[in-house]
């Protein structure tokens, strides 16, 4: 069995208190703190606790992974449409045009 540590067992510094104690810090970090995550809920929860005003960004590898998973669900595992669909949406995301 692989070695596992529950998120609750990890000793965390009190960064949230340090960063969120003053209105100035809240304002500063709400506009400038970015956390790149892989989509794991426990990581997202931990970073939200430590930096509650940060923006979470899914890393590119996992964006592409989720696009492929979605394409296979939409069109079928071996559909020729999958790579076309993934390219279209990954290009839009990469270029900041995902709402189009």
Buried (B, 14 or more C-beta within 10 A) or exposed (E): EEEEEEEEEEEEEEEBEEBBEEEEEBEEBBEEBEBEBEBEEEBBEBBBEBBBBBEBEBEEEBBBBEBBEBBBEEBEEEEEEBEEBBEEBBEEBEEEEEEE
